[in-house]
Amino acid sequence: MEKDTEYTKVIFKKWPKKEGGDVIAFFPEVPEDSFDQCASYQHIGQHSGATISLIGDLRRATPEEYQPLFKELEGIGYRLKVCKRLTLAMYRNRHAELVRIRQKVLEASRK
């Protein structure tokens, strides 16, 4: 993958030990199929959609905990801006992007 030119905002969280204890990267401004999902990435499973509410449900990962995943993401081309919490602006940006994508698909289907 080619290196991104723009920064991608990322929030690193950690699953509870009873659920594996892995670190997950949430991309709060990158939409998935529905308004309540954003893109995410883990070592196992890699890219997938995740319910946005998980960001508030999981514990924040420490820099030591997320460093391996950070390096993995940089290695596949991401330029990352680590954020500590989900903001209203991120929420709005994700929604606006999903609307833009859906509108583009709708216009293409009319041609």
N, CA, C and O atoms as a DFTB+ gen file, in Angstrom:
444 C
 N C O
     1  1       0.841      -1.187       0.000
     2  2       0.000       0.000       0.000
     3  2       0.879       1.241       0.000
     4  3       1.907       1.291       0.675
     5  1       0.466       2.224      -0.754
     6  2       1.180       3.483      -0.822
     7  2       0.921       4.296       0.451
     8  3      -0.157       4.211       1.039
     9  1       1.908       5.074       0.867
    10  2       1.778       5.893       2.081
    11  2       0.737       6.989       1.880
    12  3       0.770       7.704       0.879
    13  1      -0.189       7.123       2.834
    14  2      -1.196       8.181       2.781
    15  2      -0.535       9.547       2.813
    16  3       0.524       9.722       3.418
    17  1      -1.165      10.513       2.160
    18  2      -0.673      11.886       2.219
    19  2      -1.364      12.675       3.327
    20  3      -0.808      13.639       3.853
    21  1      -2.581      12.258       3.676
    22  2      -3.343      12.909       4.743
    23  2      -3.277      12.061       6.013
    24  3      -3.090      10.846       5.958
    25  1      -3.432      12.719       7.141
    26  2      -3.492      11.992       8.406
    27  2      -4.867      11.364       8.592
    28  3      -5.882      11.944       8.207
    29  1      -4.889      10.186       9.180
    30  2      -6.115       9.507       9.558
    31  2      -6.199       9.512      11.075
    32  3      -5.277       9.066      11.758
    33  1      -7.309      10.020      11.597
    34  2      -7.490      10.031      13.049
    35  2      -7.767       8.611      13.521
    36  3      -8.532       7.873      12.900
    37  1      -7.135       8.242      14.627
    38  2      -7.278       6.898      15.178
    39  2      -7.413       6.975      16.690
    40  3      -6.776       7.796      17.350
    41  1      -8.253       6.102      17.219
    42  2      -8.420       5.962      18.668
    43  2      -8.115       4.510      19.000
    44  3      -8.771       3.602      18.489
    45  1      -7.121       4.288      19.855
    46  2      -6.741       2.935      20.246
    47  2      -7.434       2.564      21.558
    48  3      -7.364       3.294      22.546
    49  1      -8.091       1.432      21.540
    50  2      -8.766       0.916      22.726
    51  2      -8.325      -0.517      22.959
    52  3      -7.703      -1.134      22.094
    53  1      -8.650      -1.042      24.128
    54  2      -8.238      -2.400      24.493
    55  2      -9.455      -3.192      24.958
    56  3     -10.228      -2.747      25.807
    57  1      -9.600      -4.386      24.372
    58  2     -10.668      -5.292      24.779
    59  2     -10.369      -5.820      26.181
    60  3      -9.202      -5.920      26.559
    61  1     -11.391      -6.156      26.954
    62  2     -11.157      -6.782      28.265
    63  2     -10.443      -8.131      28.095
    64  3     -10.546      -8.769      27.048
    65  1      -9.729      -8.547      29.122
    66  2      -9.020      -9.836      29.073
    67  2      -9.944     -10.982      28.735
    68  3      -9.565     -11.885      27.989
    69  1     -11.164     -10.961      29.280
    70  2     -12.107     -12.055      29.022
    71  2     -12.517     -12.124      27.550
    72  3     -13.059     -13.134      27.102
    73  1     -12.257     -11.044      26.794
    74  2     -12.564     -11.018      25.367
    75  2     -11.286     -11.001      24.524
    76  3     -11.310     -10.599      23.361
    77  1     -10.187     -11.432      25.110
    78  2      -8.931     -11.563      24.386
    79  2      -7.874     -10.535      24.730
    80  3      -6.683     -10.798      24.568
    81  1      -8.288      -9.360      25.206
    82  2      -7.335      -8.339      25.630
    83  2      -6.570      -7.660      24.507
    84  3      -5.588      -6.965      24.769
    85  1      -6.998      -7.844      23.257
    86  2      -6.284      -7.243      22.126
    87  2      -6.561      -5.745      22.027
    88  3      -7.560      -5.243      22.544
    89  1      -5.656      -5.051      21.355
    90  2      -5.834      -3.630      21.062
    91  2      -6.558      -3.513      19.724
    92  3      -6.277      -4.258      18.786
    93  1      -7.484      -2.578      19.649
    94  2      -8.234      -2.311      18.424
    95  2      -8.074      -0.833      18.073
    96  3      -8.130       0.034      18.944
    97  1      -7.877      -0.564      16.798
    98  2      -7.776       0.804      16.298
    99  2      -9.111       1.179      15.660
   100  3      -9.589       0.496      14.754
   101  1      -9.702       2.263      16.137
   102  2     -10.932       2.791      15.550
   103  2     -10.570       4.004      14.701
   104  3      -9.777       4.850      15.115
   105  1     -11.155       4.079      13.515
   106  2     -10.986       5.231      12.642
   107  2     -12.320       5.981      12.648
   108  3     -13.174       5.721      11.801
   109  1     -12.507       6.907      13.592
   110  2     -13.824       7.485      13.851
   111  2     -14.398       8.336      12.727
   112  3     -15.595       8.621      12.722
   113  1     -13.569       8.745      11.779
   114  2     -14.076       9.552      10.668
   115  2     -14.239       8.746       9.378
   116  3     -14.625       9.292       8.344
   117  1     -13.946       7.459       9.442
   118  2     -14.061       6.603       8.254
   119  2     -15.328       5.766       8.389
   120  3     -15.398       4.877       9.237
   121  1     -16.338       6.050       7.548
   122  2     -17.616       5.348       7.680
   123  2     -17.573       3.922       7.177
   124  3     -16.733       3.553       6.356
   125  1     -18.487       3.142       7.682
   126  2     -18.734       1.791       7.175
   127  2     -20.135       1.785       6.585
   128  3     -20.593       2.814       6.088
   129  1     -20.821       0.661       6.628
   130  2     -22.100       0.517       5.939
   131  2     -23.272       1.271       6.552
   132  3     -24.254       1.546       5.863
   133  1     -23.187       1.605       7.818
   134  2     -24.317       2.276       8.457
   135  2     -23.818       3.446       9.290
   136  3     -22.625       3.567       9.569
   137  1     -24.750       4.304       9.682
   138  2     -24.389       5.511      10.415
   139  2     -23.795       5.239      11.788
   140  3     -23.106       6.095      12.343
   141  1     -24.052       4.054      12.347
   142  2     -23.532       3.766      13.688
   143  2     -22.242       2.949      13.653
   144  3     -21.855       2.366      14.666
   145  1     -21.574       2.899      12.503
   146  2     -20.321       2.151      12.383
   147  2     -19.198       3.015      11.819
   148  3     -19.415       3.923      11.016
   149  1     -17.979       2.691      12.276
   150  2     -16.778       3.286      11.704
   151  2     -15.832       2.139      11.341
   152  3     -16.053       0.991      11.728
   153  1     -14.790       2.465      10.602
   154  2     -13.788       1.459      10.254
   155  2     -12.931       1.161      11.481
   156  3     -12.740       2.018      12.344
   157  1     -12.420      -0.062      11.545
   158  2     -11.528      -0.455      12.636
   159  2     -10.476      -1.418      12.095
   160  3     -10.566      -1.890      10.962
   161  1      -9.469      -1.700      12.938
   162  2      -8.386      -2.593      12.526
   163  2      -7.823      -3.272      13.762
   164  3      -7.605      -2.635      14.792
   165  1      -7.589      -4.583      13.643
   166  2      -6.911      -5.359      14.683
   167  2      -5.893      -6.259      14.009
   168  3      -5.990      -6.525      12.811
   169  1      -4.901      -6.739      14.788
   170  2      -3.925      -7.694      14.232
   171  2      -4.663      -8.873      13.609
   172  3      -4.424      -9.230      12.455
   173  1      -5.557      -9.470      14.383
   174  2      -6.344     -10.607      13.892
   175  2      -7.623     -10.043      13.297
   176  3      -8.331      -9.282      13.957
   177  1      -7.922     -10.403      12.078
   178  2      -9.135      -9.913      11.425
   179  2      -8.906      -8.668      10.599
   180  3      -9.626      -8.428       9.630
   181  1      -7.936      -7.889      10.957
   182  2      -7.535      -6.663      10.273
   183  2      -8.701      -5.701      10.074
   184  3      -9.390      -5.404      11.050
   185  1      -8.964      -5.196       8.867
   186  2     -10.001      -4.183       8.661
   187  2     -11.406      -4.765       8.816
   188  3     -11.704      -5.857       8.331
   189  1     -12.246      -4.014       9.497
   190  2     -13.661      -4.377       9.601
   191  2     -14.434      -3.166      10.096
   192  3     -13.848      -2.169      10.519
   193  1     -15.754      -3.265      10.036
   194  2     -16.600      -2.237      10.603
   195  2     -16.787      -2.503      12.087
   196  3     -16.757      -3.652      12.529
   197  1     -16.979      -1.444      12.849
   198  2     -17.204      -1.578      14.291
   199  2     -18.265      -0.577      14.720
   200  3     -18.306       0.552      14.233
   201  1     -19.105      -0.999      15.623
   202  2     -20.114      -0.103      16.170
   203  2     -19.419       1.009      16.937
   204  3     -18.583       0.748      17.803
   205  1     -19.759       2.226      16.622
   206  2     -19.087       3.399      17.188
   207  2     -19.184       3.451      18.711
   208  3     -18.303       4.008      19.365
   209  1     -20.243       2.877      19.281
   210  2     -20.409       2.911      20.735
   211  2     -19.317       2.126      21.463
   212  3     -19.084       2.347      22.651
   213  1     -18.647       1.210      20.758
   214  2     -17.550       0.461      21.382
   215  2     -16.425       1.373      21.857
   216  3     -15.723       1.053      22.816
   217  1     -16.255       2.508      21.183
   218  2     -15.188       3.433      21.580
   219  2     -15.384       3.856      23.032
   220  3     -14.420       3.937      23.792
   221  1     -16.630       4.124      23.417
   222  2     -16.907       4.520      24.797
   223  2     -16.931       3.361      25.773
   224  3     -16.741       3.545      26.975
   225  1     -17.168       2.156      25.247
   226  2     -17.288       0.981      26.112
   227  2     -15.951       0.367      26.505
   228  3     -15.845      -0.283      27.545
   229  1     -14.927       0.571      25.675
   230  2     -13.636      -0.078      25.924
   231  2     -12.655       0.872      26.600
   232  3     -12.775       2.093      26.497
   233  1     -11.688       0.290      27.289
   234  2     -10.647       1.053      27.983
   235  2      -9.641       1.618      26.972
   236  3      -9.291       0.949      26.000
   237  1      -9.186       2.835      27.205
   238  2      -8.162       3.438      26.360
   239  2      -6.862       2.638      26.472
   240  3      -6.423       2.317      27.576
   241  1      -6.251       2.318      25.338
   242  2      -4.969       1.610      25.335
   243  2      -3.839       2.601      25.614
   244  3      -3.871       3.744      25.157
   245  1      -2.864       2.154      26.353
   246  2      -1.700       2.997      26.615
   247  2      -0.791       3.005      25.385
   248  3      -0.882       2.104      24.551
   249  1       0.088       4.009      25.259
   250  2       1.023       4.017      24.126
   251  2       1.849       2.728      24.029
   252  3       2.126       2.252      22.928
   253  1       2.233       2.176      25.154
   254  2       2.994       0.920      25.139
   255  2       2.157      -0.226      24.578
   256  3       2.664      -1.084      23.856
   257  1       0.876      -0.226      24.917
   258  2      -0.015      -1.289      24.449
   259  2      -0.313      -1.169      22.951
   260  3      -0.370      -2.175      22.245
   261  1      -0.501       0.055      22.475
   262  2      -0.885       0.201      21.062
   263  2       0.285       0.357      20.105
   264  3       0.080       0.354      18.891
   265  1       1.505       0.494      20.611
   266  2       2.666       0.709      19.739
   267  2       2.816      -0.347      18.639
   268  3       3.057       0.030      17.492
   269  1       2.685      -1.664      18.928
   270  2       2.811      -2.651      17.844
   271  2       1.759      -2.474      16.749
   272  3       2.068      -2.613      15.566
   273  1       0.525      -2.169      17.132
   274  2      -0.533      -1.972      16.139
   275  2      -0.300      -0.670      15.370
   276  3      -0.545      -0.610      14.166
   277  1       0.167       0.360      16.052
   278  2       0.512       1.629      15.408
   279  2       1.543       1.387      14.313
   280  3       1.385       1.861      13.188
   281  1       2.597       0.650      14.646
   282  2       3.660       0.353      13.670
   283  2       3.126      -0.480      12.508
   284  3       3.504      -0.251      11.359
   285  1       2.255      -1.440      12.793
   286  2       1.660      -2.259      11.732
   287  2       0.855      -1.382      10.769
   288  3       0.955      -1.538       9.552
   289  1       0.064      -0.467      11.313
   290  2      -0.744       0.413      10.473
   291  2       0.131       1.351       9.639
   292  3      -0.147       1.579       8.462
   293  1       1.175       1.886      10.244
   294  2       2.108       2.719       9.477
   295  2       2.774       1.911       8.368
   296  3       3.024       2.422       7.276
   297  1       3.057       0.649       8.659
   298  2       3.702      -0.223       7.684
   299  2       2.845      -0.513       6.468
   300  3       3.372      -0.830       5.401
   301  1       1.514      -0.407       6.613
   302  2       0.653      -0.629       5.451
   303  2       0.225       0.688       4.801
   304  3      -0.615       0.695       3.901
   305  1       0.800       1.800       5.257
   306  2       0.605       3.057       4.551
   307  2      -0.128       4.169       5.264
   308  3      -0.234       5.272       4.728
   309  1      -0.639       3.916       6.458
   310  2      -1.363       4.964       7.175
   311  2      -0.416       6.021       7.732
   312  3       0.698       5.711       8.152
   313  1      -0.873       7.277       7.729
   314  2      -0.275       8.360       8.512
   315  2      -1.293       8.628       9.607
   316  3      -2.417       9.047       9.327
   317  1      -0.911       8.391      10.833
   318  2      -1.879       8.392      11.924
   319  2      -1.773       9.611      12.825
   320  3      -0.683      10.093      13.133
   321  1      -2.923      10.089      13.232
   322  2      -3.017      11.106      14.279
   323  2      -3.784      10.456      15.418
   324  3      -4.992      10.239      15.313
   325  1      -3.092      10.147      16.501
   326  2      -3.706       9.466      17.643
   327  2      -4.558      10.467      18.427
   328  3      -4.093      11.543      18.804
   329  1      -5.809      10.085      18.658
   330  2      -6.757      10.890      19.433
   331  2      -7.173      10.097      20.663
   332  3      -7.186       8.866      20.640
   333  1      -7.507      10.789      21.717
   334  2      -7.876      10.119      22.962
   335  2      -9.360       9.808      23.061
   336  3      -9.752       8.850      23.729
   337  1     -10.191      10.612      22.400
   338  2     -11.631      10.401      22.542
   339  2     -12.357      10.796      21.269
   340  3     -11.852      11.552      20.439
   341  1     -13.555      10.257      21.149
   342  2     -14.446      10.575      20.043
   343  2     -15.061      11.943      20.293
   344  3     -15.564      12.215      21.383
   345  1     -15.021      12.799      19.284
   346  2     -15.607      14.133      19.422
   347  2     -16.825      14.266      18.511
   348  3     -17.033      13.462      17.602
   349  1     -17.601      15.273      18.769
   350  2     -18.763      15.549      17.938
   351  2     -18.328      15.856      16.504
   352  3     -19.007      15.459      15.558
   353  1     -17.216      16.551      16.336
   354  2     -16.714      16.863      14.994
   355  2     -16.382      15.583      14.226
   356  3     -16.680      15.490      13.035
   357  1     -15.778      14.605      14.880
   358  2     -15.467      13.329      14.224
   359  2     -16.746      12.632      13.795
   360  3     -16.844      12.103      12.688
   361  1     -17.720      12.639      14.686
   362  2     -19.024      12.033      14.417
   363  2     -19.654      12.689      13.186
   364  3     -20.138      12.001      12.287
   365  1     -19.643      14.011      13.155
   366  2     -20.224      14.746      12.019
   367  2     -19.445      14.492      10.732
   368  3     -20.047      14.326       9.671
   369  1     -18.126      14.460      10.809
   370  2     -17.303      14.205       9.619
   371  2     -17.580      12.823       9.040
   372  3     -17.653      12.664       7.821
   373  1     -17.734      11.819       9.907
   374  2     -18.030      10.461       9.443
   375  2     -19.388      10.419       8.755
   376  3     -19.525       9.812       7.693
   377  1     -20.377      11.048       9.339
   378  2     -21.717      11.084       8.752
   379  2     -21.714      11.798       7.404
   380  3     -22.326      11.328       6.446
   381  1     -21.027      12.930       7.334
   382  2     -20.962      13.682       6.076
   383  2     -20.289      12.853       4.985
   384  3     -20.718      12.877       3.832
   385  1     -19.246      12.127       5.344
   386  2     -18.553      11.281       4.364
   387  2     -19.452      10.140       3.897
   388  3     -19.465       9.820       2.708
   389  1     -20.193       9.529       4.792
   390  2     -21.100       8.450       4.404
   391  2     -22.196       8.975       3.476
   392  3     -22.543       8.314       2.497
   393  1     -22.735      10.137       3.768
   394  2     -23.752      10.747       2.903
   395  2     -23.148      11.033       1.532
   396  3     -23.788      10.777       0.512
   397  1     -21.924      11.560       1.496
   398  2     -21.245      11.848       0.232
   399  2     -21.066      10.581      -0.592
   400  3     -21.319      10.583      -1.796
   401  1     -20.633       9.503       0.045
   402  2     -20.421       8.227      -0.646
   403  2     -21.743       7.687      -1.182
   404  3     -21.821       7.251      -2.330
   405  1     -22.766       7.717      -0.359
   406  2     -24.084       7.208      -0.790
   407  2     -24.632       8.024      -1.957
   408  3     -25.230       7.468      -2.879
   409  1     -24.430       9.337      -1.921
   410  2     -24.893      10.194      -3.005
   411  2     -24.141       9.871      -4.304
   412  3     -24.738       9.845      -5.381
   413  1     -22.865       9.633      -4.200
   414  2     -22.045       9.289      -5.367
   415  2     -22.516       7.955      -5.975
   416  3     -22.606       7.824      -7.195
   417  1     -22.810       6.991      -5.133
   418  2     -23.311       5.686      -5.608
   419  2     -24.662       5.856      -6.278
   420  3     -24.916       5.264      -7.327
   421  1     -25.527       6.656      -5.683
   422  2     -26.853       6.896      -6.243
   423  2     -26.741       7.566      -7.615
   424  3     -27.432       7.174      -8.555
   425  1     -25.881       8.566      -7.730
   426  2     -25.690       9.246      -9.015
   427  2     -25.142       8.297     -10.061
   428  3     -25.563       8.349     -11.217
   429  1     -24.215       7.433      -9.687
   430  2     -23.628       6.477     -10.631
   431  2     -24.680       5.460     -11.086
   432  3     -24.646       5.013     -12.233
   433  1     -25.603       5.095     -10.211
   434  2     -26.623       4.117     -10.585
   435  2     -27.657       4.711     -11.531
   436  3     -28.338       3.968     -12.239
   437  1     -27.788       6.017     -11.558
   438  2     -28.748       6.687     -12.446
   439  2     -28.219       6.836     -13.872
   440  3     -28.986       7.119     -14.792
   441  1     -26.934       6.651     -14.053
   442  2     -26.329       6.824     -15.388
   443  2     -26.504       5.618     -16.253
   444  3     -26.053       5.609     -17.399
